[in-house]
């Protein structure tokens, strides 16, 4: 982990302020002054600010997981069902970023970075999520697509406009910027096309890609930075 990021995760200062502290020569690593904010710091490093030791920081990680149907998107389940956390072997305590219905599949993120998770799911930042929905009563009507694009009246209020593409007579791709409970299912049902199967294919700048059902991969720094930007752009 880069030194500036290490200091930010330790709660010493913001990333930008941490960079200033480093350049000012106020940070030591294993007893030696460091002035490069990009210096890599291992888990066993002894880091100090003005001679004051900083407790070790657990490395922050983010995983992309292809959740299969039937797996619940919680850290643990009181009914003994398989959870998304069970799909990733990592000694850290991971938590899902948001939720997918148990019968839905597709992209879900797991992380131990609580701040990032909160920002990605906060309505203020409107981080987009994309879904492929197979629906009943095909072919999908043009007026239904228009309504989905303009906003649908639901019991908890009108939805924001969605980006909608008709991929097949019975398949839609929808991108929404809200996180209401079962939102895509309720939207499709409201326009006369109940969802038969639902798969999330995108979360912010990330796509499901070639990840197979039940598989996972750890995101690299570039992808995590893109997620952070997506949660700060509004």
N, C-alpha and C positions, 0 to 999 in steps of 0.2 A: 504494500500500500504506500502511496506517495505521502511524504511527510506532512504536507499541508492538509491533505485529506485525513490523515491520522489525527492531527490536532483538532480538526473540526469534529470528527467523530467522538473524540474524547471530551468535547464540550469546552475546550479551551477558548475558542473563538470561531468566528465564521471562517470560511475557506479564504476569503480575501484578506481578512485581518491576520490570519495565520501566516499567509505568505509574507506579509509585512514584518511580522515577528521574526520569521526565519531570515529574511534578508538583512534585518537589523542585527543579526548575530546573537539573538537572545535564546536560541534553541540549541541544545546539545543532544547528540545521539551517542550512547555508550561513552559519555564523557568528553566527546569532541564537538566543537562548534560546527554547525551546518548552516550554510547560507543558500542552499539550493532547494526551493520548495518541491521540486520533482524528485528529490532523493527518495529511493525506496527504503521502507522501514519494515523489518521482519517482526513477527509476533513476539520474539524474545528480546527485542531492543529495549534499552533503558533510555527513555526520553525525558528531558527536563526543560522547563521554562524558567529562566532566571535562577537556575539552580534548584527549582522545586520539581520533584519527580512527578510524572504523570502516570496514573495507573494504566496497565496494559489495555489495549482496545481490541475487541474481537473484530476480525475482518468482516466487513459487510459483503454479503453475496446476494445475487438475484438469480433465480432459475426460471426458465420458461418450461412449462409442463403441458403436455397434451393430455388433458383429463379425459378418461373414458367415461361413457355413460355408467351410472350406478355408483361411481366414486363421489363421495361428498367433499365439498370444498371448505373444510374446516381443519383446524390443527388436530383435533381429536373428536371422536364421536361416542356419545354415551350409549348408543345401541350396538357398538362393536362393528360398525360398517367400515370399509376401507376408506381412507381419506387421501387427499392429494399429497399430504406430507409423507405418507407411507411410500409414495412412489420415488422419493429422493433419499438416497443414503448420504446424510451429512450430519456430523455430530452437533452442529449448531441448532438452536431452536428456531425453526422456520415457521412462518405464518403465510397464509394465502393473502394476496392483494385483491380484495373484493371477493365476490362469490359467483359461482355458476350453479344453476339448478342441478340436482342430483342426476336427472335424466338427460341433461345437456352434456355436450362434449366440447373439446377444443382448448384454446390457449388460456392458461391461467398462470400467474406469476407467484413464486414463493420467495420470501426474503426474510432476513433478520434485521433489516433496516426499517425501523418503525416510522421514521420521519418521511422517507420516500414513499412508503405504502400509504401513509395518511394523505400525502399530497396527490398521489395518483388517483385516489378514490374521492377526494373532496370535490363537491359540486362546483366550487368556485373556478376550478381550473379546466373543467369541461374536457377532460382527456377522452378522445374518441375510442369507441369500441366497435368492432365490425363483426357481423354475424352472418352465417348462411342458414337460411330457414327453409326447410322443406315443408310445404303447407298442403292442407286439404282443399277440396273443391276447386281443382284447376279447371281451366286455365286462369291464371291470376288476371283479374280485370284491370284495365287501365285506370279506371276511376279509383280503385283501391290503391294503386301505386301513387297516384296524385295526392290522395289523402294522407298516406304515410309521409310523403315528402313535405306536405304543408303543416302537418301536426294533427294528432288524433285526440279526440275528447275521451278521456278515461275518467274513472270515478275519483281519482286524485288530481284531476286537472288536465289541461291540454298539454300534450307533449310538444317539445321543441321540434322544428323541422328536421327530418332525417335525410341522409343521402341514401337513395334506394336504386338498385339495379335489378331488373328481372333477368335471371340467368337461364331459366327454363320455364315451361308452362306451370310448374309446381315449385319453383325455387326462386328465392329472393336473396339478395345481399343487402343488408342494412347497416349503416354506420350511424350510431347515436352518440350524443354527448352528455347524456344523463345516466343515472344509475338507479332508477326506480326498480322496485321489486318486480321480477318477472316481466319487465317492460316490453321486450320484443314479442313475447307470447301474447300479451294483452293487446298490443297494437295490432298484430296480425288478426287476432280473433275479432277485434272491433271492426275490421274492414271485411269480415266474412271469410277469412282464410286461416282457420286455426292451425297452429304449428304442429307438425307431425314429428319433426326432428330438428334440433337446433345445435349449431356448432359455432363457437367463437373462433374467428380466423385472424383477428387483429386486436391489438391493445396498444393505443398510442402509436409510436413509430415502429412497433414490432409486429411481424406477421408470423403465423403458425408455420409457414414454410413446409419443409419436408419432414418435420417432426411427426413420428408415428404415434398412434394411440398408446398411452402408457409410458412413452419415452419423455426424457427431459434433457436439457442442456444448460450449462452455466453461461450466463451472459458475460461478455467481456466489458472492459471499461468504456469502450466507445458506445456500446449499446446502453449501458447504464447512464452515461452522460446524456444520451438522447432522451431517455425516460425522464431524467431530471429537467431537461429543457421543456419537454412536453407539459410538465407540471408547474412551469413557472412562466409560461408564455402569455398568460391572460391576467 
